[in-house]
Amino acid sequence: FKYVNDNGGVYGRKVTLIQKNDEYSPQLSIAKTNELILRDKVFALVGPLGTANFTAVHKSVGLANRGVPSLFLNTGFSGFSNKKSYPSSFMILPSYAMEAKIIAQFLKENHAGKKLGIVYQNDEFGIDGMGAFKAAGTKFDVSIPYTSGTQSAATAQTWVSQLAAGGAQVVVFFGVTSATAPLLAVAAAAKYAPQWILGSVGSDPLTLRALGVPLAVLNGAQTPAGNPSPNDTSDEYVKQFQEINTKYNAGTAFDDYVLQGMNVGLMTVQALRAAGKNLTRKGLVRAMETKGSTFASVAYSPLGYSRTSNVGHTGYYMAVMDANGDRKPFGGKVTLYTTDSGSGPVVVSTFKRPAMPAKG
């Protein structure tokens, strides 16, 4: 936003970003969102994080009744794509159902005939994914649900014992990285080495590092990814975001968090411009519905916004992690799979991203 403001802003207006830390607590999310709307008088919410958090905020704060636009939700819960229930909210990530369908297709193409295991978070997140796996006909030989917050070295020991006893050769993990950490660490210590397929939420090297787990445990793991690697300087988006980061975020390492944050900023500015000079909340929602699918974004897949859909990106490519936590496309090149959250097919897409907009 600082970069855009220094380059003329949006129709001469400067964009102000006010951040609140909800500590990932739904109750605190409600309080902080009320502060933003009632005290800070924000025009719109940008980048709310978490399924439980946004569910609580939307219901308690009454975002739909107030007509407050909520742009680019950082959650893949497919329930948020319900236009009737969430008329002014727009996702950015592919849904967990889309992700599971794409993993299911990848399993068919690359791991046919192998014994499959899955460890999944037993809430909206994991259940969303499990429903899609079932619909895709994926049958797991070992299936282990866990309750969010119970993950630890002790519970991971139980998971690994069950997976090994069941002979799982390929293990899908559909949970958060704070559960990936003990799972991979315990498995490595036990010399249990299946082919890991980590869901997009559970393959974050930054969280692993913060938890003190060596990134080498990720080596060879396969994972769905939406964006290029933050280290891929051949990508025009990454290159420009790195330049902006160097100038405006001095001393801050350029990583996936910065990449995603800048991309949300880029898309927000496009939405504001698309809404026109006479800016209103209704106009912003209308711009998202009528022009949002054309916005430039660092992610490889098309955007699904329309008058009947608040779906964001619609696909992933499969990547392979290395011992440094970086990722490269599986097979050496990006093969983009796109789908929907329902019964639509998983297809290989030839979609090409729009060029990076000049001056953001």
Residue pairs with C-beta under 8 A, 6 or more apart in sequence:
1 15
1 16
1 17
1 265
1 269
2 248
3 244
3 247
3 248
3 360
4 10
4 15
4 265
4 269
4 359
4 360
5 14
5 15
7 359
7 360
8 359
9 15
10 269
10 272
10 273
11 273
11 277
13 279
15 268
15 269
15 272
17 46
17 265
18 36
18 40
18 42
20 32
20 33
20 35
20 36
21 32
22 28
22 29
22 31
22 32
22 49
22 53
24 49
24 50
24 53
25 53
26 50
26 52
26 53
26 55
26 56
26 57
27 56
29 48
29 50
29 53
29 54
29 56
29 57
30 56
30 57
30 60
30 61
33 45
33 48
33 57
33 61
34 61
36 42
36 45
37 61
37 66
37 68
43 69
43 279
43 281
43 284
44 68
44 69
44 70
44 71
44 281
44 284
45 63
45 68
45 69
45 70
45 71
46 71
46 72
46 264
46 268
47 71
47 72
47 73
47 74
47 92
47 261
47 264
48 54
48 57
48 70
48 73
48 74
48 75
49 74
49 75
50 74
50 75
51 75
51 77
51 80
51 123
51 124
51 125
52 123
52 124
54 70
54 73
54 75
54 80
54 89
55 77
55 79
57 63
58 64
58 70
58 86
58 89
61 68
63 70
63 88
63 89
64 85
64 86
64 87
64 88
64 89
67 88
67 281
67 282
67 285
68 88
68 281
69 88
69 89
69 90
69 281
69 284
69 285
69 288
70 86
70 88
70 89
70 90
71 90
71 92
71 264
71 267
71 268
71 271
71 288
72 90
72 91
72 92
72 264
72 267
72 268
72 312
73 80
73 89
73 90
73 91
73 92
73 93
73 312
74 92
74 93
74 260
74 264
75 91
75 93
76 91
76 93
76 94
76 95
76 96
76 98
76 99
76 125
76 128
76 200
76 201
77 95
77 96
77 124
77 125
77 128
78 95
78 96
78 97
78 98
78 128
78 341
79 85
79 124
79 128
80 86
80 89
80 91
80 310
81 91
81 95
81 309
81 310
81 311
81 341
83 308
83 309
83 310
86 310
87 285
88 281
88 285
89 310
90 288
90 292
90 305
90 310
90 312
91 310
91 311
91 312
92 264
92 267
92 312
92 313
93 200
93 226
93 312
93 313
94 226
94 301
94 312
94 313
94 314
94 315
94 316
95 128
95 311
95 341
96 125
96 126
96 128
96 129
96 132
96 174
96 199
97 128
97 129
97 131
97 132
97 341
97 342
98 132
98 314
98 315
98 316
98 339
98 340
98 341
99 129
99 132
99 199
99 200
99 224
99 316
100 128
100 129
100 130
100 131
100 132
100 133
100 136
100 174
101 132
101 135
101 136
101 339
101 346
102 224
102 315
102 316
102 318
102 337
102 339
102 346
103 133
103 172
103 197
103 199
103 224
104 132
104 133
104 136
104 137
104 138
104 346
105 136
105 337
105 346
106 197
106 222
106 224
106 318
106 337
107 116
107 138
107 170
107 172
107 197
110 330
111 169
111 170
111 195
114 169
114 170
114 195
115 141
115 142
115 166
115 167
115 168
115 169
115 170
116 138
116 139
116 140
116 141
116 142
116 168
116 169
116 170
116 171
116 172
117 140
117 141
117 142
117 143
117 144
117 163
117 166
117 168
117 170
117 171
117 172
117 194
118 130
118 133
118 140
118 142
118 143
118 144
118 171
118 172
118 173
118 174
119 144
119 146
119 159
119 163
119 171
119 172
119 173
119 174
119 175
119 179
119 183
120 126
120 129
120 130
120 143
120 144
120 145
120 146
120 172
120 173
120 174
120 175
121 145
121 146
121 147
121 148
121 174
121 175
121 176
121 179
122 145
122 146
122 147
122 148
123 147
123 148
125 174
125 175
125 201
126 145
126 174
126 175
129 174
129 199
130 174
132 341
133 140
135 343
140 172
141 166
141 167
141 168
142 162
142 163
142 166
142 168
144 159
144 162
144 163
146 155
146 159
146 175
146 179
148 175
148 176
151 175
151 176
151 178
151 179
151 182
151 183
152 182
153 182
153 185
153 186
155 182
156 179
156 182
156 183
156 185
156 186
156 187
157 186
159 183
159 186
160 183
160 186
160 187
160 190
160 192
163 171
163 187
163 192
163 194
164 190
164 192
168 194
169 194
169 195
170 194
170 195
170 197
171 194
171 195
171 196
171 197
172 197
172 199
173 179
173 180
173 183
173 196
173 197
173 198
173 199
173 202
174 199
174 201
174 202
175 199
175 201
175 202
176 201
176 202
176 207
177 201
177 202
177 203
177 204
177 207
177 208
177 211
178 207
178 211
179 202
180 198
180 202
180 203
180 204
180 207
180 208
181 207
181 208
181 211
181 213
184 196
184 213
184 217
184 218
184 221
185 213
185 217
187 193
187 194
188 217
195 220
195 222
196 220
196 221
196 222
197 221
197 222
197 223
198 218
198 221
198 222
198 223
198 321
199 223
199 224
200 223
200 224
200 225
200 226
200 316
203 218
203 221
203 223
203 321
203 327
204 256
205 215
205 218
205 321
205 324
205 325
205 326
206 255
206 256
206 257
206 325
208 215
208 217
208 218
208 325
209 215
209 325
215 323
215 324
215 325
216 323
218 321
218 322
218 323
218 325
219 321
219 322
219 323
220 320
220 321
221 320
221 321
222 318
222 319
222 320
222 321
222 330
223 318
223 319
223 320
223 321
223 327
224 316
224 317
224 318
224 319
225 316
225 317
225 318
225 319
225 327
226 299
226 300
226 301
226 313
226 315
226 316
226 317
227 256
227 259
227 260
227 263
227 298
227 299
227 300
228 235
228 237
228 238
228 298
228 300
229 238
229 326
229 327
229 328
230 238
230 242
230 254
230 255
230 256
230 258
230 259
231 238
231 326
232 238
233 239
233 242
235 298
236 355
236 356
237 263
237 298
237 353
237 356
238 259
238 298
240 356
241 254
241 258
241 259
241 262
241 263
241 298
242 254
244 262
245 252
245 254
245 258
245 262
246 254
249 258
252 258
259 298
262 298
263 297
263 298
263 299
265 360
266 296
266 297
266 298
266 357
266 360
267 295
267 296
267 297
269 360
270 295
270 296
270 357
271 284
271 287
271 288
271 292
271 295
272 279
272 284
274 287
274 288
274 290
274 291
274 292
274 295
275 283
275 284
275 286
275 287
276 283
276 287
288 305
288 310
289 305
289 306
289 307
290 306
290 307
292 303
292 305
292 306
293 302
293 303
293 304
293 305
293 306
294 303
294 354
295 303
295 354
296 353
296 354
296 355
296 356
296 357
297 303
297 313
297 353
298 353
299 313
299 353
300 315
300 317
300 334
300 336
300 351
300 353
301 313
301 314
301 315
301 316
301 336
301 338
301 349
301 351
302 313
302 314
302 315
302 338
302 349
302 351
303 311
303 312
303 313
303 314
304 311
304 312
304 313
304 314
304 340
305 311
305 312
311 340
311 341
314 338
314 339
314 340
315 336
315 337
315 338
315 339
315 349
315 351
316 336
316 337
317 329
317 330
317 334
317 335
317 336
317 337
318 329
318 330
318 335
318 337
319 327
319 328
319 329
319 330
320 327
320 328
320 329
320 330
321 327
322 328
329 335
335 348
336 348
336 349
336 350
336 351
337 346
337 347
337 348
337 349
338 346
338 347
338 349
338 351
339 345
339 346
339 347
